[in-house]
């Protein structure tokens, strides 16, 4: 619906123009705004942005020509659609109005409804066509400038490509030589890692029997020897704890190396997460009962994931065991296990309300071997998170951690690459 601004200080004339502009059957309805002075017209023009201004030359506070110039200062001249109404016989005034920016003019008392409607609609169409031409020419100029810029960029790009090709050809032999060196170094590194794994595995395996012998001798000693000095009894407790820590460390080292010695491409299978979680919680039932832990499960969104079942069991077992082990002393542990999809990947969430971590200080060390963050809270070797991270990365996944000291920790385990 087009908007028309009538500017005339004569109310009878405005009423006549409104009646003339009232649509007949089949004509588009026009929305009419009225102003009886130049000041009121300027305010309405800025407010409603009319499609056409029907402007009387003789106003009480200004003239139509002066108001026309003011309207041009308010908005772009090319967007202004104005029809001037002049007194009879004033052809000079009509020419001045057209030169000032009016698109047409009418002589008072010399036009009827048909001529007024035709003049106003023709002025609107003429203004719309003028705006279209202006926009088209501006877009054409911009497109031409872009073409010129693109041609200059293309010429420069060709020159740079020629230089780069020359440099690449000169460097190709050097890159090939470096690749050969890297290949040799990688092979050597792989052999060294394999030798190191074999050594650690053999050492941990060979140490088990002597440590078991020590444990047997120590247990026999405890049963047969009585210490009168309390300090000696305390020393025996220290030895007992040290033997336990040594046994656990050897076992964990053997576990890490054993996992690394497994085939890198183990067969995946659809794993029912609820069944696996039940199996893990059954293994941890003594801890769950002793700590009065609240374990919450939500696998509704993703009840089944394709994964190596034994690997997923190890991951889940270590994360839940840690959540129970590093519980907050002031509250029962609460652990939420949840599976869902995030950005196309299967995700396992393990969230607890335990001791938490200051990631700003310890985030970079979180998955390092033998790194512990709460030694005073529980015994451990610092192998569990290292093992979990290695297993997840071997399947193409990653682990994100959110934690706050004293509040709890959330492990978000991405189970494999993006689908």
C-alpha positions in Angstrom: 0.0 0.0 0.0 1.5 3.3 -1.1 1.7 6.2 1.4 0.8 9.8 0.3 1.6 12.9 2.2 -0.8 15.9 1.5 0.7 19.2 2.4 -1.8 22.1 2.2 -2.9 24.7 4.7 -6.5 24.7 3.3 -8.5 22.0 5.0 -11.2 22.0 2.2 -8.5 21.4 -0.5 -7.1 18.5 1.6 -10.6 17.0 1.9 -11.1 17.3 -1.8 -7.8 15.6 -2.6 -8.5 12.8 -0.2 -11.8 12.2 -1.8 -10.2 12.2 -5.3 -7.5 9.8 -4.1 -10.1 7.4 -2.5 -9.7 4.1 -4.5 -12.4 2.9 -6.8 -13.1 -0.7 -7.6 -9.9 -2.5 -8.8 -7.6 0.3 -7.7 -4.8 0.0 -5.1 -5.7 1.6 -1.8 -3.6 4.6 -0.8 -2.6 5.5 2.8 -3.1 9.3 3.3 -1.2 11.5 5.8 -2.0 15.2 6.1 0.1 18.2 7.1 -1.1 21.8 7.2 2.3 23.5 7.5 5.9 23.1 6.4 7.1 22.2 9.9 4.5 19.5 10.3 5.2 18.2 6.8 9.0 17.8 7.5 8.2 15.9 10.7 5.7 13.5 9.0 8.1 13.0 6.1 10.8 11.7 8.4 8.4 9.6 10.3 6.4 7.8 7.6 8.7 8.0 4.5 5.9 8.5 2.0 6.0 7.2 -1.5 4.8 10.6 -2.8 4.3 14.1 -1.5 1.4 16.2 -2.9 2.6 19.7 -2.1 0.8 23.1 -2.3 3.0 26.0 -3.1 1.3 28.5 -0.9 1.7 27.6 2.8 1.4 29.9 5.8 4.9 29.2 7.2 6.9 28.6 4.0 6.6 28.1 0.3 6.3 24.9 -1.6 9.7 25.4 -3.3 11.5 26.1 0.1 9.8 23.0 1.6 10.8 20.9 -1.4 14.5 21.9 -0.9 14.1 21.0 2.9 12.7 17.6 2.0 15.7 17.0 -0.3 18.0 17.7 2.6 16.2 15.2 4.8 16.5 12.3 2.3 18.4 11.4 -0.9 17.2 13.7 -3.7 16.9 10.7 -6.1 14.4 9.1 -3.7 12.1 12.1 -3.4 8.7 11.9 -5.2 6.9 15.2 -5.2 4.0 16.7 -7.2 3.7 20.5 -6.8 0.2 22.2 -6.9 0.5 25.8 -8.2 -1.9 28.6 -8.8 -3.5 29.1 -12.1 -1.3 30.5 -15.0 1.9 30.3 -13.0 4.0 28.4 -15.6 7.2 30.0 -14.4 6.6 28.6 -10.9 5.8 25.1 -12.4 9.2 25.1 -14.2 11.0 26.2 -11.0 9.3 23.3 -9.2 10.4 20.8 -11.7 14.0 22.2 -11.7 13.9 22.0 -7.9 13.1 18.3 -7.8 9.4 17.9 -8.3 8.4 15.1 -10.7 5.2 16.8 -11.9 2.9 19.7 -11.2 -0.9 20.4 -11.2 -2.7 23.7 -11.5 -5.3 24.3 -8.8 -8.9 24.1 -9.9 -7.8 22.7 -13.3 -7.7 19.0 -12.6 -10.3 16.4 -11.7 -10.0 13.1 -9.9 -8.8 11.1 -12.9 -6.0 13.6 -13.6 -4.9 13.8 -10.0 -4.8 10.0 -9.6 -3.0 9.5 -12.9 -0.5 12.2 -12.0 0.3 10.8 -8.6 0.6 7.2 -9.7 2.7 8.2 -12.7 5.0 10.2 -10.4 5.4 7.2 -8.0 6.2 4.8 -11.0 8.6 7.3 -12.4 10.4 7.7 -9.0 10.5 3.9 -8.6 12.0 3.5 -12.0 14.5 6.2 -11.3 15.6 4.5 -8.1 15.9 1.2 -9.9 18.1 2.8 -12.6 20.2 4.4 -9.9 20.6 1.1 -8.1 21.3 -0.8 -11.3 24.0 1.7 -12.4 25.6 1.7 -9.0 25.7 -2.1 -9.0 27.1 -2.1 -12.5 29.8 0.3 -11.5 30.7 -1.9 -8.5 30.7 -5.0 -10.7 33.0 -3.3 -13.2 35.3 -2.2 -10.5 35.4 -5.7 -9.0 36.2 -7.1 -12.5 39.1 -4.7 -12.8 40.3 -5.5 -9.4 39.9 -9.3 -10.1 41.9 -8.9 -13.3 44.7 -7.1 -11.4 44.6 -9.8 -8.7 44.7 -12.6 -11.2 47.7 -11.1 -13.0 49.5 -10.7 -9.6 48.5 -14.3 -8.6 49.9 -15.7 -11.8 53.1 -14.0 -11.2 53.3 -15.2 -7.6 52.3 -18.8 -8.7 55.2 -18.8 -11.2 57.6 -17.7 -8.4 56.2 -20.3 -6.0 56.4 -23.1 -8.6 60.0 -22.2 -9.2 60.7 -22.3 -5.4 58.8 -25.6 -5.1 60.7 -27.3 -7.8 64.0 -26.1 -6.2 62.9 -27.4 -2.8 61.4 -30.8 -4.0 64.7 -32.6 -3.9 65.4 -31.3 -0.4 61.9 -32.3 0.8 62.4 -35.8 -0.6 65.7 -36.2 1.2 64.1 -35.0 4.5 61.2 -37.4 4.0 63.7 -40.2 3.7 65.4 -39.1 6.9 62.1 -38.9 8.7 61.1 -42.3 7.5 64.3 -43.8 8.8 64.0 -42.0 12.1 60.3 -43.2 12.5 61.4 -46.7 11.9 64.1 -46.4 14.5 61.7 -44.8 16.9 59.2 -47.6 16.4 61.9 -50.2 17.1 63.0 -48.3 20.2 59.4 -48.0 21.5 58.8 -51.7 20.8 62.1 -52.6 22.6 61.0 -50.3 25.5 57.6 -51.9 25.8 59.2 -55.3 25.7 61.6 -54.3 28.4 59.0 -52.9 30.7 56.7 -55.9 30.1 59.5 -58.3 30.8 60.7 -56.3 33.8 57.2 -56.1 35.3 56.6 -59.8 34.6 60.0 -60.8 36.1 59.5 -58.6 39.1 56.2 -60.2 40.1 57.7 -63.4 41.5 60.3 -61.7 43.7 57.7 -59.2 45.0 55.3 -62.1 45.7 58.1 -63.8 47.6 58.7 -60.7 49.6 55.0 -60.4 50.3 55.0 -64.0 51.5 58.0 -63.6 53.7 56.7 -60.4 55.1 53.3 -61.9 55.9 55.1 -64.8 57.6 57.3 -62.3 59.5 54.2 -60.5 60.8 52.7 -63.7 62.0 55.8 -65.0 63.9 57.5 -61.9 65.2 56.3 -59.8 68.1 57.7 -56.2 68.5 57.9 -54.7 71.9 58.7 -51.3 70.6 55.7 -49.5 69.0 58.0 -47.7 66.6 59.0 -51.1 65.1 55.4 -52.0 64.6 54.8 -48.8 62.8 57.8 -49.5 60.6 56.2 -52.8 59.7 53.1 -50.9 58.6 55.2 -48.7 56.4 56.8 -51.7 54.8 53.4 -53.2 54.2 52.2 -50.1 52.4 55.3 -49.9 50.3 55.0 -53.6 49.3 51.4 -52.9 48.3 52.3 -49.8 46.3 55.1 -51.7 44.5 52.8 -54.6 43.6 50.1 -52.2 42.3 52.7 -50.2 40.2 54.1 -53.4 38.6 50.6 -54.6 37.8 49.6 -51.3 36.3 52.7 -51.1 34.2 52.1 -54.6 32.9 48.5 -53.6 32.1 49.6 -50.5 30.1 52.2 -52.4 28.1 49.8 -55.3 27.5 47.2 -52.9 26.1 49.9 -51.4 23.8 50.9 -54.9 22.6 47.4 -55.7 21.5 46.6 -55.4 17.8 46.0 -51.8 16.8 42.9 -52.7 14.8 40.7 -54.8 17.1 37.2 -55.7 15.9 34.4 -53.3 16.9 31.0 -54.5 17.8 27.6 -53.0 18.8 28.0 -52.6 22.6 24.9 -52.2 24.8 26.1 -49.5 27.2 23.6 -50.4 29.9 24.8 -54.0 30.0 28.4 -52.9 30.1 27.7 -50.4 32.8 26.0 -53.1 34.9 29.0 -55.3 34.5 31.4 -52.5 35.6 29.2 -51.5 38.6 29.0 -55.1 39.7 32.8 -55.2 39.8 32.8 -52.0 41.8 29.9 -52.9 44.1 31.9 -53.1 47.3 33.1 -49.5 46.8 29.6 -48.3 45.7 28.0 -49.8 48.8 30.7 -48.7 51.2 30.6 -45.1 50.0 26.8 -45.1 49.7 27.3 -43.8 46.2 24.4 -42.6 44.0 25.0 -43.9 40.5 22.7 -42.4 37.8 22.4 -43.9 34.3 21.0 -42.3 31.2 21.6 -44.2 28.0 18.2 -43.4 26.4 19.6 -41.1 23.7 22.3 -43.6 22.6 21.8 -47.1 24.1 24.3 -48.8 21.8 27.7 -47.7 20.5 30.1 -49.4 18.0 33.3 -50.0 19.9 35.8 -52.6 21.1 34.0 -53.9 24.1 37.0 -54.7 26.3 38.4 -51.3 25.6 35.2 -49.5 26.5 34.9 -51.6 29.7 38.5 -50.6 30.8 37.7 -46.9 30.1 34.4 -46.9 32.0 35.8 -49.0 34.9 38.7 -46.6 35.4 36.6 -43.4 35.2 33.9 -44.7 37.6 36.6 -46.1 40.0 38.3 -42.7 40.1 35.0 -41.0 40.7 34.5 -43.2 43.8 38.1 -43.1 44.9 38.4 -39.3 44.9 35.0 -38.6 46.5 34.5 -35.4 48.5 34.7 -36.2 52.2 31.7 -33.9 53.0 29.1 -35.7 50.8 28.2 -39.1 49.4 29.5 -39.5 45.8 27.1 -39.0 43.0 28.1 -40.2 39.5 26.2 -39.7 36.3 26.9 -42.0 33.3 25.3 -40.8 30.0 25.7 -41.5 26.3 24.6 -39.2 23.5 25.7 -37.7 20.2 27.5 -34.4 19.9 28.6 -33.0 16.5 28.2 -36.3 14.9 30.2 -38.3 17.4 29.2 -40.8 20.0 30.0 -39.4 23.5 30.3 -41.0 26.9 29.9 -38.6 29.8 31.1 -39.5 33.3 30.3 -36.7 35.8 30.9 -36.7 39.6 30.6 -34.4 42.5 34.0 -35.3 44.0 37.2 -33.4 44.8 37.6 -31.9 41.4 40.8 -30.3 39.9 42.2 -26.9 39.2 42.7 -27.3 35.5 44.5 -24.0 35.1 47.4 -25.6 37.1 47.1 -29.3 36.4 45.3 -29.5 33.0 48.4 -30.2 31.0 49.5 -33.0 33.3 46.2 -34.7 33.6 47.0 -37.7 31.4 50.7 -38.1 32.2 52.0 -41.4 33.5 52.4 -41.6 37.3 50.8 -38.2 37.8 48.6 -38.0 40.9 46.7 -34.9 42.1 45.1 -36.1 45.4 47.6 -38.4 47.0 46.3 -37.6 50.5 42.7 -38.8 49.5 43.4 -42.3 48.3 46.1 -44.7 47.2 47.0 -45.0 43.5 49.7 -45.1 40.9 48.7 -42.4 38.4 48.3 -45.0 35.6 44.5 -45.1 35.2 43.9 -41.8 33.3 47.1 -42.3 31.2 45.7 -45.7 30.2 42.2 -44.4 29.5 43.6 -41.6 27.3 45.8 -44.0 25.3 43.0 -46.4 24.7 40.6 -43.6 23.5 43.2 -42.0 21.2 44.0 -45.4 19.7 40.3 -45.6 18.6 40.5 -42.2 17.0 38.7 -40.4 19.8 39.6 -37.8 22.4 38.7 -36.7 26.0 37.5 -33.3 27.1 37.6 -32.5 30.8 35.6 -29.9 32.8 36.5 -29.6 36.5 36.4 -27.3 39.5 38.3 -27.8 42.7 35.9 -28.9 45.4 32.9 -29.3 43.1 33.6 -32.3 40.8 34.7 -33.4 37.4 33.2 -34.2 34.1 34.9 -36.4 31.5 33.5 -36.2 28.0 34.8 -39.2 26.1 34.4 -38.9 22.3 34.2 -42.6 21.2 36.0 -42.6 17.8 36.3 -40.1 14.9 33.4 -38.1 13.5 30.9 -40.3 11.7 
